[in-house]
Amino acid sequence: MNWEFHYRQAPNYLEITISGPLSHDELNAMAIERWALLRRLNCRKLLLDFTQVTSVLNTVDIYSRPEQLEHVGVLKTNHSAMIAPKAYFKEFKFLETVCTNRGFDLNVFDNKEDAVNHLTNIKETTTGKPY
């Protein structure tokens, strides 16, 4: 699994492009790296572009993903939008449901325009929670 970070200053979000086969260990490594970067940038909005992945996690791994996120220190006050590839859209929507049920602000989209619009329209209070 490979990833690239791109900070979008004007709308203030971090974009990550992910490619290759997904794995828990590499997703955790990426989460730790992005956590440090988000903190340094004083940013809580994240766009994850998964359109170039070649495989996804299985159902059990998807179900355990929120625990993995908490374990590596991902904050529930972050706002995340994911762009899912059409071939794996159902699996990403399941991930959205699992994460949302566990208190994470995660929304899955099938195109970048809708994902960016969602992120840029989130209004935050000083506590980081949406209005």
Residue, then its C-alpha position, 0 to 999 in steps of 0.5 A: m500500500n502506498w500513500e501521498f499527502h497533499y495539504r490544501q491550504a485555502p479550504n484547509y484539508l489534508e488530501i491523501t491518495i492511497s493505492g495498492p492493496l489495503s492492510h491494517d498494518e499499513l493503514n495504521a502506519m498511515a494514520i499515525e503519520r497523518w495524525a502528526l501532520l494534521r496536528r502540525l497543520n492545525c487541521r481537522k479535515l481529511l480527504l482520503d482518495f481510495t480510488q486507486v486501491t487494488s483490494v479492500l479489507n475483509t468484513v471482519d477487518i472492516y468491523s474492527r477498524p474503529e478500534q484500530l483507529e482509536h488504538v493509533g490515536v485518531l481523534k473523533t473530532n476529525h472530519s473525514a471524507m473518503i472517495a471509494p472506487k466503484a468496485y468496492f463502494k459497498e465495502f466502504k459504505f459498510l466502513e462508513t456505517v461501522c465508524t459512524n456507529r462508533g462516533f467517528d465523522l466519516n462520509v463515503f462518496d463516489n466522486k471527489e467533487d462531492a467529497v470536497n464540497h462536504l468537507t469545505n461546508i463543515k462549520e466548526t466550533t472551537t471544540g472541533k464539533p460541527y454546528 
